[in-house]
Amino acid sequence: MIQGLKNFLTDERGQDLVEYSLMLVLIGTVVLIYLTGLGLNLAALLQKIGAKLELFANSTS
């Protein structure tokens, strides 16, 4: 029984899967944060463009 526990604790076959999973979660988190920031910047830019178009439309009427 003790030898079986030692074998279980020293077995590293699943270690790569755990490492790749953690790396994938980290990459996904970074991408999500980046896209959220990009979306907010894009929304602000579109609001500025809309405001300028509205001013242009009102001045030509």
Secondary structure as UniProt FT lines:
FT   HELIX           2..10
FT   TURN            13..14
FT   HELIX           15..60
//
